[in-house]
Amino acid sequence: MFDHFLMFFQNMGFWELEWGSLAMIAIACLLMYLAIAKDFEPLLLLPIGLGAFLTNLPGNGLLDIPFGDQIGGLYYYISKGIELEIFPPLIFLGVGAMTDFGPLLSNPKTFLLGAAAQFGVFAALLFAVILGFNLNEAAAIGIIGGADGPTAIFLTLKLAPHLLGPIAVAAYSYMALVPLIQPPIMRWLTTEKERQVVMESQRTVSKKIKIIFPIVVAAFGILLVPPAAPLLAMLMGGNLLRESGVVERLSKMAQNELINIVTFFLGTCVGLTMQADNFLTLETIKIILLGVFAFGLSTIGGLLLGKLMYKISGGKINPLIGSAGVSAVPMAARVSHNVGQEYNPNNYLLMHAMGPNVAGVIGTAIAAGVLIAILG
């Protein structure tokens, strides 16, 4: 009996805790604190923080590989949803079902803002090459600038799967920290007069156009960039469920149960990659820094084009909506709206910002497809 107790005592995970694990547990607790106490995108940060916390508890067995008659750990199987490229497209299905493309169709010029916000993707790619990453790795790092976690995971699995952990964490972290990162850049690049611009009410878009739009974009996008097919097919398929008006049950399923379940599993899977031995490295630090650089430049690209459109339109377009050209839906649009209201309480930019915001989702998916087509 004593031998059994001794074995139980010796097998406790406490004895395997190292400084690296403790450091990562502290980081995980910080992420969960930001999610719970500060309400920083809890749907993203809380699952990621939970996964990071669990994976750094020694002996947890969650990722154990099956051997002989012994089954693998729970998350060994769940993580196949990432490895087999299932979770990212399913997230896009839910996003498509939740997204109203009306603001984009009402003001098609905002397509350009979504395209301009991809500037950071390609600028960060070049800097990553300068810092010693190969082209495939640099492309995977650059896509962080699109602020789209599922797309970043999808591209990284194709081009640099060994970097999945830090790239996924960087992409989702910066998505969650949009309210902290973007406002200082917005205030730096725009004048108070520009921030106070009240945009005209949007025109109404017919149901017929809303139904035709996802079909046309899916066809054109997939024919133009075939590697982006899984993302575009799910995004536009989800939107067609929404706009058709005849499959409300399927639309609600994609908007609620499906995307909620997949978001939790995807987030915890991302967090579980944050193991101390492969996360606390110089390479990871470079990726994290390049990620915020890419995201910052994407925000700048959208704002600069917004300022140009402000000039060309005679002051009718508020350049703040340019920052929403990144793919963080609807976080970036909310930030544009909130900053605008700080300087003009009667300014309602949310729906105007949703145009470039959803354009950014399409733009980032196409940018990922182009990089896969060239480098994959």
C-alpha positions as semicolon CSV with decimal commas, in nm:
position;residue;x (nm);y (nm);z (nm)
1;M;0,000;0,000;0,000
2;F;0,283;0,239;0,091
3;D;0,446;0,180;-0,249
4;H;0,127;0,287;-0,425
5;F;0,106;0,607;-0,224
6;L;0,475;0,672;-0,290
7;M;0,423;0,625;-0,664
8;F;0,121;0,858;-0,654
9;F;0,330;1,116;-0,469
10;Q;0,622;1,089;-0,710
11;N;0,398;1,120;-1,016
12;M;0,249;1,451;-0,910
13;G;0,304;1,726;-1,164
14;F;0,432;1,966;-0,897
15;W;0,781;1,815;-0,917
16;E;0,805;1,884;-1,292
17;L;0,721;2,253;-1,277
18;E;1,003;2,466;-1,420
19;W;1,055;2,841;-1,449
20;G;0,945;2,838;-1,812
21;S;0,616;2,668;-1,725
22;L;0,555;2,913;-1,442
23;A;0,625;3,207;-1,674
24;M;0,377;3,075;-1,932
25;I;0,117;3,011;-1,659
26;A;0,158;3,376;-1,556
27;I;0,107;3,485;-1,919
28;A;-0,200;3,261;-1,944
29;C;-0,343;3,415;-1,627
30;L;-0,281;3,762;-1,772
31;L;-0,477;3,670;-2,086
32;M;-0,766;3,538;-1,876
33;Y;-0,752;3,849;-1,657
34;L;-0,777;4,076;-1,962
35;A;-1,072;3,872;-2,086
36;I;-1,262;3,857;-1,755
37;A;-1,173;4,180;-1,573
38;K;-1,114;4,412;-1,869
39;D;-1,359;4,250;-2,115
40;F;-1,093;4,243;-2,391
41;E;-1,262;4,016;-2,647
42;P;-1,332;3,737;-2,396
43;L;-1,459;3,502;-2,668
44;L;-1,100;3,490;-2,798
45;L;-0,872;3,557;-2,502
46;L;-1,045;3,338;-2,244
47;P;-1,021;3,010;-2,444
48;I;-0,663;3,094;-2,549
49;G;-0,565;3,175;-2,192
50;L;-0,731;2,858;-2,066
51;G;-0,548;2,645;-2,323
52;A;-0,214;2,810;-2,239
53;F;-0,276;2,754;-1,868
54;L;-0,360;2,386;-1,912
55;T;-0,075;2,300;-2,149
56;N;0,187;2,428;-1,904
57;L;0,065;2,209;-1,617
58;P;0,308;1,913;-1,632
59;G;0,169;1,568;-1,692
60;N;-0,172;1,684;-1,811
61;G;-0,176;1,434;-2,101
62;L;-0,413;1,649;-2,308
63;L;-0,194;1,624;-2,617
64;D;-0,062;1,271;-2,565
65;I;-0,010;1,081;-2,891
66;P;-0,185;0,739;-2,908
67;F;0,053;0,447;-2,867
68;G;-0,040;0,082;-2,908
69;D;-0,368;0,016;-2,727
70;Q;-0,346;0,344;-2,538
71;I;-0,571;0,623;-2,669
72;G;-0,436;0,974;-2,714
73;G;-0,514;1,280;-2,507
74;L;-0,844;1,464;-2,550
75;Y;-0,694;1,756;-2,739
76;Y;-0,479;1,532;-2,956
77;Y;-0,802;1,449;-3,136
78;I;-0,971;1,789;-3,107
79;S;-0,661;1,962;-3,250
80;K;-0,709;1,762;-3,569
81;G;-0,975;2,020;-3,646
82;I;-0,690;2,266;-3,696
83;E;-0,437;2,030;-3,852
84;L;-0,692;1,904;-4,108
85;E;-0,799;2,264;-4,185
86;I;-1,155;2,212;-4,063
87;F;-1,196;2,475;-3,789
88;P;-1,086;2,790;-3,981
89;P;-1,337;2,744;-4,269
90;L;-1,613;2,660;-4,020
91;I;-1,542;2,988;-3,841
92;F;-1,582;3,160;-4,179
93;L;-1,920;2,989;-4,225
94;G;-2,040;3,144;-3,900
95;V;-1,889;3,483;-3,981
96;G;-2,062;3,480;-4,319
97;A;-2,396;3,396;-4,159
98;M;-2,356;3,681;-3,909
99;T;-2,236;3,941;-4,159
100;D;-2,453;4,195;-4,334
101;F;-2,276;4,298;-4,654
102;G;-2,529;4,578;-4,696
103;P;-2,292;4,857;-4,576
104;L;-2,029;4,740;-4,825
105;L;-2,277;4,718;-5,112
106;S;-2,426;5,054;-5,017
107;N;-2,086;5,219;-5,055
108;P;-1,869;5,002;-5,285
109;K;-1,578;5,247;-5,257
110;T;-1,506;5,098;-4,916
111;F;-1,379;4,787;-5,095
112;L;-1,066;4,993;-5,155
113;L;-1,019;5,052;-4,782
114;G;-1,027;4,678;-4,720
115;A;-0,761;4,635;-4,988
116;A;-0,544;4,916;-4,850
117;A;-0,546;4,752;-4,509
118;Q;-0,357;4,455;-4,656
119;F;-0,048;4,679;-4,684
120;G;0,085;4,554;-4,352
121;V;0,072;4,191;-4,471
122;F;0,322;4,245;-4,750
123;A;0,536;4,503;-4,568
124;A;0,580;4,266;-4,271
125;L;0,661;3,984;-4,515
126;L;0,958;4,185;-4,645
127;F;1,082;4,273;-4,297
128;A;1,052;3,910;-4,187
129;V;1,277;3,807;-4,477
130;I;1,528;4,073;-4,371
131;L;1,524;3,929;-4,019
132;G;1,619;3,585;-4,149
133;F;1,290;3,403;-4,204
134;N;1,244;3,221;-4,533
135;L;0,971;3,332;-4,775
136;N;0,713;3,079;-4,658
137;E;0,768;3,169;-4,293
138;A;0,764;3,541;-4,376
139;A;0,432;3,507;-4,560
140;A;0,278;3,328;-4,262
141;I;0,403;3,602;-4,030
142;G;0,285;3,879;-4,262
143;I;-0,074;3,755;-4,271
144;I;-0,101;3,851;-3,902
145;G;-0,144;4,205;-4,036
146;G;-0,485;4,108;-4,169
147;A;-0,607;4,058;-3,809
148;D;-0,790;3,741;-3,904
149;G;-0,710;3,442;-3,683
150;P;-0,870;3,167;-3,896
151;T;-0,699;3,294;-4,211
152;A;-0,364;3,314;-4,032
153;I;-0,403;2,953;-3,916
154;F;-0,513;2,837;-4,261
155;L;-0,215;3,001;-4,436
156;T;0,039;2,892;-4,174
157;L;-0,070;2,529;-4,202
158;K;-0,003;2,550;-4,576
159;L;0,329;2,733;-4,570
160;A;0,495;2,709;-4,227
161;P;0,316;2,463;-3,995
162;H;0,607;2,462;-3,748
163;L;0,524;2,828;-3,667
164;L;0,154;2,766;-3,605
165;G;0,171;2,827;-3,228
166;P;0,326;3,175;-3,212
167;I;0,153;3,297;-3,531
168;A;-0,192;3,186;-3,415
169;V;-0,139;3,337;-3,072
170;A;-0,013;3,664;-3,221
171;A;-0,302;3,685;-3,469
172;Y;-0,572;3,620;-3,210
173;S;-0,407;3,838;-2,946
174;Y;-0,388;4,138;-3,177
175;M;-0,748;4,079;-3,287
176;A;-0,847;4,094;-2,921
177;L;-0,632;4,402;-2,853
178;V;-0,772;4,611;-3,139
179;P;-0,928;4,857;-2,887
180;L;-0,582;4,921;-2,742
181;I;-0,366;4,922;-3,055
182;Q;-0,572;5,113;-3,310
183;P;-0,694;5,433;-3,133
184;P;-0,347;5,587;-3,080
185;I;-0,265;5,530;-3,448
186;M;-0,601;5,678;-3,551
187;R;-0,545;5,993;-3,344
188;W;-0,189;6,026;-3,473
189;L;-0,280;6,011;-3,841
190;T;-0,606;6,207;-3,847
191;T;-0,695;6,562;-3,753
192;E;-0,971;6,656;-3,512
193;K;-1,167;6,805;-3,803
194;E;-1,145;6,477;-3,995
195;R;-1,253;6,273;-3,694
196;Q;-1,566;6,487;-3,654
197;V;-1,698;6,425;-4,007
198;V;-2,056;6,295;-4,009
199;M;-2,117;6,071;-4,308
200;E;-2,443;6,066;-4,503
201;S;-2,699;5,794;-4,443
202;Q;-2,644;5,480;-4,645
203;R;-2,876;5,385;-4,929
204;T;-3,089;5,073;-4,895
205;V;-2,964;4,762;-5,073
206;S;-3,225;4,528;-5,220
207;K;-3,259;4,168;-5,109
208;K;-3,192;4,051;-5,465
209;I;-2,850;4,219;-5,468
210;K;-2,767;4,075;-5,126
211;I;-2,845;3,725;-5,254
212;I;-2,652;3,766;-5,578
213;F;-2,345;3,917;-5,408
214;P;-2,215;3,606;-5,221
215;I;-2,268;3,390;-5,530
216;V;-2,075;3,629;-5,754
217;V;-1,792;3,686;-5,503
218;A;-1,754;3,312;-5,441
219;A;-1,739;3,237;-5,813
220;F;-1,502;3,522;-5,901
221;G;-1,280;3,481;-5,596
222;I;-1,241;3,105;-5,629
223;L;-1,171;3,127;-6,002
224;L;-0,920;3,408;-5,942
225;V;-0,745;3,249;-5,641
226;P;-0,832;2,876;-5,615
227;P;-0,630;2,820;-5,292
228;A;-0,867;3,057;-5,111
229;A;-1,167;2,838;-5,200
230;P;-1,223;2,682;-4,852
231;L;-1,242;3,024;-4,687
232;L;-1,442;3,203;-4,956
233;A;-1,681;2,910;-5,004
234;M;-1,767;2,901;-4,634
235;L;-1,781;3,280;-4,591
236;M;-2,010;3,334;-4,887
237;G;-2,205;3,014;-4,822
238;G;-2,283;3,132;-4,469
239;N;-2,390;3,470;-4,601
240;L;-2,618;3,304;-4,857
241;L;-2,785;3,112;-4,574
242;R;-2,851;3,445;-4,405
243;E;-2,974;3,643;-4,702
244;S;-3,182;3,372;-4,871
245;G;-3,441;3,394;-4,596
246;V;-3,555;3,035;-4,648
247;V;-3,321;2,844;-4,414
248;E;-3,349;3,036;-4,089
249;R;-3,266;2,727;-3,882
250;L;-2,939;2,671;-4,070
251;S;-2,852;3,038;-4,053
252;K;-2,908;3,053;-3,677
253;M;-2,713;2,730;-3,632
254;A;-2,412;2,879;-3,813
255;Q;-2,443;3,208;-3,623
256;N;-2,477;3,053;-3,280
257;E;-2,416;2,689;-3,190
258;L;-2,162;2,609;-3,461
259;I;-1,941;2,916;-3,437
260;N;-1,954;2,915;-3,055
261;I;-1,841;2,553;-3,030
262;V;-1,571;2,592;-3,295
263;T;-1,447;2,921;-3,142
264;F;-1,399;2,753;-2,803
265;F;-1,215;2,452;-2,943
266;L;-1,007;2,662;-3,182
267;G;-0,912;2,905;-2,905
268;T;-0,813;2,634;-2,658
269;C;-0,619;2,450;-2,930
270;V;-0,428;2,770;-3,003
271;G;-0,358;2,817;-2,632
272;L;-0,236;2,458;-2,600
273;T;0,042;2,535;-2,850
274;M;0,187;2,786;-2,601
275;Q;0,414;2,537;-2,428
276;A;0,712;2,693;-2,255
277;D;0,978;2,489;-2,435
278;N;0,869;2,599;-2,784
279;F;0,717;2,938;-2,706
280;L;0,979;3,116;-2,494
281;T;1,227;3,154;-2,779
282;L;1,389;3,440;-2,970
283;E;1,202;3,332;-3,282
284;T;0,868;3,369;-3,105
285;I;0,962;3,717;-2,982
286;K;1,047;3,817;-3,339
287;I;0,711;3,685;-3,463
288;I;0,517;3,867;-3,189
289;L;0,695;4,195;-3,272
290;L;0,655;4,150;-3,646
291;G;0,288;4,073;-3,588
292;V;0,217;4,402;-3,412
293;F;0,425;4,578;-3,679
294;A;0,213;4,416;-3,952
295;F;-0,112;4,500;-3,777
296;G;-0,004;4,859;-3,719
297;L;0,092;4,905;-4,084
298;S;-0,237;4,756;-4,201
299;T;-0,419;5,009;-3,984
300;I;-0,202;5,287;-4,127
301;G;-0,267;5,172;-4,484
302;G;-0,643;5,191;-4,434
303;L;-0,626;5,529;-4,260
304;L;-0,405;5,686;-4,528
305;L;-0,643;5,581;-4,804
306;G;-0,929;5,707;-4,586
307;K;-0,760;6,046;-4,568
308;L;-0,718;6,048;-4,945
309;M;-1,088;5,963;-4,990
310;Y;-1,173;6,242;-4,745
311;K;-0,988;6,488;-4,967
312;I;-1,132;6,357;-5,294
313;S;-1,489;6,351;-5,158
314;G;-1,465;6,708;-5,033
315;G;-1,477;6,607;-4,670
316;K;-1,772;6,366;-4,695
317;I;-1,584;6,051;-4,589
318;N;-1,454;6,017;-4,235
319;P;-1,102;5,868;-4,262
320;L;-1,149;5,684;-3,932
321;I;-1,343;5,413;-4,115
322;G;-1,019;5,325;-4,298
323;S;-0,880;5,164;-3,983
324;A;-1,169;4,915;-4,002
325;G;-1,023;4,772;-4,322
326;V;-0,854;4,502;-4,117
327;S;-1,047;4,177;-4,078
328;A;-1,128;4,197;-3,708
329;V;-1,509;4,192;-3,745
330;P;-1,685;4,376;-3,588
331;M;-1,421;4,491;-3,339
332;A;-1,240;4,726;-3,575
333;A;-1,568;4,883;-3,689
334;R;-1,669;4,943;-3,326
335;V;-1,335;5,109;-3,256
336;S;-1,378;5,344;-3,555
337;H;-1,726;5,432;-3,426
338;N;-1,610;5,484;-3,066
339;V;-1,319;5,713;-3,160
340;G;-1,549;5,914;-3,386
341;Q;-1,798;5,962;-3,102
342;E;-1,526;6,088;-2,871
343;Y;-1,494;6,396;-3,092
344;N;-1,856;6,422;-3,207
345;P;-2,122;6,253;-2,989
346;N;-2,367;6,274;-3,280
347;N;-2,137;6,079;-3,510
348;Y;-2,253;5,724;-3,586
349;L;-1,983;5,553;-3,791
350;L;-2,052;5,190;-3,706
351;M;-2,241;5,089;-4,019
352;H;-2,015;5,299;-4,241
353;A;-1,712;5,125;-4,088
354;M;-1,868;4,783;-4,141
355;G;-1,820;4,830;-4,517
356;P;-1,437;4,829;-4,509
357;N;-1,446;4,582;-4,220
358;V;-1,619;4,306;-4,417
359;A;-1,416;4,404;-4,725
360;G;-1,109;4,333;-4,514
361;V;-1,231;3,980;-4,442
362;I;-1,259;3,912;-4,815
363;G;-0,931;4,091;-4,886
364;T;-0,733;3,895;-4,628
365;A;-0,872;3,564;-4,756
366;I;-0,773;3,657;-5,111
367;A;-0,429;3,778;-4,996
368;A;-0,377;3,443;-4,823
369;G;-0,485;3,260;-5,138
370;V;-0,239;3,460;-5,349
371;L;0,047;3,379;-5,112
372;I;-0,041;3,010;-5,111
373;A;-0,066;3,008;-5,492
374;I;0,277;3,168;-5,525
375;L;0,465;2,995;-5,244
376;G;0,268;2,678;-5,167
